[in-house]
Amino acid sequence: MLKPLLHPGRLIVATLILVPALFPVHPSAAQGLPRPTLRLEAGLAAEASFDDPPLGELADGEAGVATSTGAATFSLPVVLGGGHTLLFLEAGWRELHLGRRHWPAAISADPDRLQEVSVAVTGRTRLGKDWALTARINPLLASDFRSGDLEDGDFKIQGAVIAERNLGPRWTLGLGAAYASTFGEPLPLPLLVARFAGDTWLLDATLPSSVLLVRHLSPSVDAGLSLTAEGSLYHIPRVFPESVGIEDPQLQYIAVHAGPVLTLRPVDAVLLTLRGGVAYQSLRVFDGTQEIPGTNYDLELSPFARVGLDLTF
C-alpha cells in the first residue's frame, strides 16, 4: 500500500484547489445587500503538449491536451439578525472536457468529460464593529459518472473558516484555515485574506491562491489583472483495468490562470466578465487519497479565454 504524500508541495496544491471554490466573490456591504444570483461560465485553453512527459510513449511531444469548461451556479442569500448575519445557499454544476491527442494506449480510456455537482452553505456574521467571521461547508460529487451509480469515491467534502478585521475604511485583513477530505490525511490549510477598496482601485487577494487588482474606469466598467487557481479530484472508476491494481482511481486536475480581466455592467442586473491570458495545467492520478508516483502530467503554458455572466434577481 502506498503511503500518503504529505509534503509542502501537496499542501499548496490542496490550497490552490480549495480556496477559489470555498470563498466565491459576493457583493460587499458597500454594494448593498446581495440578491439571488445565477452565474454562467464557459472557457477554453488551447492544446498544450506535455512539459516533461513521464512516459516514454509521450517523449516525442506529439501528445497534447486541450481543455474546455462549463459551469452554472445559483446563489440564494438569506439575511438574518437585521443584516448582521448573511447566509448563502448555493447549488452548482461544473463540467471539464479533456480533448486528448495521441495518448498512450495504457491511458487512452481516460474520461473525456468530468463533472462536479455541489451544494454549499456559507455564513458570514459580524463580531462587533471591526470583526467578521466567515464559515463554509461544501459537500460535492466529482466523477465521470461512468459507472451509472453513485459510489463512495464520488463523494468529497470541503470546509473553511476565516476571521477578518477592518483596518480603517479601506483595508481588511483576515486569517483562517480550510479543510478537505481529498488529499491524503485531512490537512489544515492556512489562508490569508487582504482587501483594499479605494475610490478608483480594488485589491482582493486570498493567498496563496488568488489575486485580483482592478481599476474602476466608470460606474459600469472595471479593468485589471487576475491570478486564480482551480481544480478538483474526480472519481474515474471504469478507466483502468483490474490488472493495474488501482482500487479507487481518482484524477486530479489543476489549472492556474493569469492575465487581464474586464467586467462590464450594461444594466444593474447583468454583469459580464471577460478573462484571458496564459494557463498552467496539470493532471495526476490517485488511488483514493494517495498519489501514484510517475503519473504526474504537467502541460506547457497555453493561452486561455473565459467568459462569465452573472444575472441577479
Buried (B, 14 or more C-beta within 10 A) or exposed (E): EEEBBEEEEBBBBBBBBBBBBBBBEBBEEEEEEBBEBEBEBBBBBBBBBBEEBEBEBBEEEEBBBBBBBBBBBBBBBEEEEEEEBBBBBBEBBBBBBBEBEEBEEEBEEBBEEBBBBBEBBBBBBBEEEEEBBBBBBBBBBBBBBEBEEEBEBBBBBBBBBBBBBBEEEEBBBBEBBBBBBBBBEEBEBEBEBBBBBEEEBBBBBBEBBBBBBBEBEEEEBBBBBBBBBBBBBBBBBBBBEEEEEBEBBBBBBBBBBBBEBBBBBEEEEEBEBBBBBBBBBBBBBBBBBBBBEEBBBBBBBBEBBBBBEBBBE
